[in-house]
């Protein structure tokens, strides 16, 4: 609280995660570059964060997860949602290569912003990317996340079509992971048939 502007920087960083890069933070903070650098130096000098590398390629890491949680926890709920939306939009528009590489990051920020549609889209994309890499457990987690989010949407024909698509893709991953005869596979395809 005594760090002034550095507190605001820490709160934005806490929404980004335990570790974040200077370039993304620069896009999110509405202060002069010099003030941002001074605030980051104050956070590092106070022992709350550690800097790895030199600006503009620097990475910042909260010294402990509890510090990140504390900085995030004092953000009001409405401010959190707005911040997550800004992060997601910034990632989409200015960091397209990272978006393609880490769609789960966009899914997380859109979910935290309360935008279910884009969160489902990016969770499904993360699931498909994981399945392509044969990371089946990860793929199933993302498919399940997308299906859980889908349950929050109103019942419409668009929702049913998306659910069918997700269940069929999830089923292929289940077959690869557990085999054709697994109960989970049968349950998944019965639900898709329904």
N, C-alpha and C positions, 0 to 999 in steps of 0.2 A: 504493500500500500504506500510505503514511503518513496517508492521509486518513480512516481509520477508517470511520465509518458512510457517509461519502460514497463510499467504494469500493463498498460494497454497492449503493448507489443507482446508481452508474455501471454496475455489472454488470447490474442489472435493466434499466436504460435501454438497454444494449447489445443485449439480447435483443429489445427493442422495435424497434430499427433506429437508423440514424444520426440521425434526428430523431424526437422523441416529444413528446407533450403532457403537461402537468402533471396534468390530470384523470385520465388513464389511469394514470400513474405513482402518483398518490395512492391509487388502488384497489389497487395491487400491493405497496406498501411498508407493512410492519407497524410503523410508528413514528408518534409524534405529529406533527401537521402542522408544528409549530414545528421539530422536529428535521429533518423532510424539507426544509423551506425552508432551514435552516442548512446541510444537506448539499449542497443544490443551489448555494447561494451559494459554498460552499467549492470545489466543482467549477468554477464559473465563474471564481472568483478565481485558481485554480491554472492557468487557461488551457486546461483539458481540454474545457470546454464553453462554449457561448455561449447566453445567454437572449434570446429575442425575445418581447416583450410582457410584460404584467404577470400575476401569479398572480391568479386561477385559470385564465386563458386562455393562460398562457405556453407557449411551445414551447421545447424545448431541442435543441441541435444539437451533436454531437461536433465539435470543431474540425477533426478529420481522421479519415478512415475507419480509419486504422491505430490510432488511439486506441480507437475502438469495437471493432476486432478484438482488441486487446490485452485490453480489459476483458472481452470475451466469451470469449476464449481461456483465461482463468484459471478460468472456471467449470468444475467437474467435470461430466462427461457426464450423470450422474444428475440433478444440480441443474439443468442446462440443460433436460432433458426436463420436469422438474417445473415449471420456470418457464414454459416455452412452453405447457404445459397450463393453468396459471393464467392466462396472458395470453389464450389462446383462450376459456376459460370466462368470464373477465371481459368480454371484448369481446362475447360472445354475450348475456350476461345484462344488462349495464349500458350497453352502447353499441350497441343494436340498429340504430340508424340508420347507424352506421358499418359494421356488419356487412353491411347491405343494400347499402351503397355500395361496399364494398371486400371482397367475399368472398375474394379472393385472399390477403388478409391472414390470414384464418382458416385457409385452406388451408395456408399456410406454417407457422403456429404449430402446427396439428394434425400436420402432417408431422414437424416437428422434435420434437414430443412423442411421436412413434411411433404415433399413432392414424391408421391408414390410411383407415378408413371415412369419418370426418368430413373428412379431407384430400381424398378423392376427391369427396365431396359439394360442398365449397366450390370445388374446382378446376373442376368441371363447371359450377357456378353462375357462376363468374367467366368461363368460356368462353362461356356463353350470353349473359351481359351484354355481353361484348365483341362478340359476333356481332350483337347487336341494335343496337349503335352502329356497325356496319360496320367495326370494328377487327379485320379478319380475321386479320392476322398474330398479334396478341395472342390472339385466340380460339383459333387453331390451337395456339399454345404451351400454353394452358391445357388444351385437349382432350388434347394429347399428354402433358401432365403427369398428368392424370387417368388416362389409359390406362397410363402407366408405373407409377403407384401401384397400379392395378388388377391388374397383373401380379404384385404381391407378395401378393395375397389367395389363399386356397385356392380350388381349382377347385370351384365349386358352381353350381347352376342360377341362384342369385341373381347370382353374378358374371357369368355368361354373359348374362343379361338386361340387366344394367347396361352390359356391354361393347357389346352390340348398340345400346343407346340412345345411348351415347357415339359409336360409329362412325357411326350415322345422322346425328346432329347435326353431327359433324365433317365428314361428307360434304357436307352442305348448305353449310357454310362453305367447303369446298374448291371446290365448284362456283362459288360466288359469287366466290371469289378467283382461281381458275385456269381456270375454264370446264369444260364437260362433257367435253371430249376429253383432258384432262390425265391422264397416267399415274397420278398420285397419287390422283385421283378413282377410277379403275378399281380400283387396289389396295385402297383403303379399302372400296369396296362389295363387292369379292370377299371380303375378310376378314369383312365383315358377313354376307354370304350364307353363308359357311362356318360 
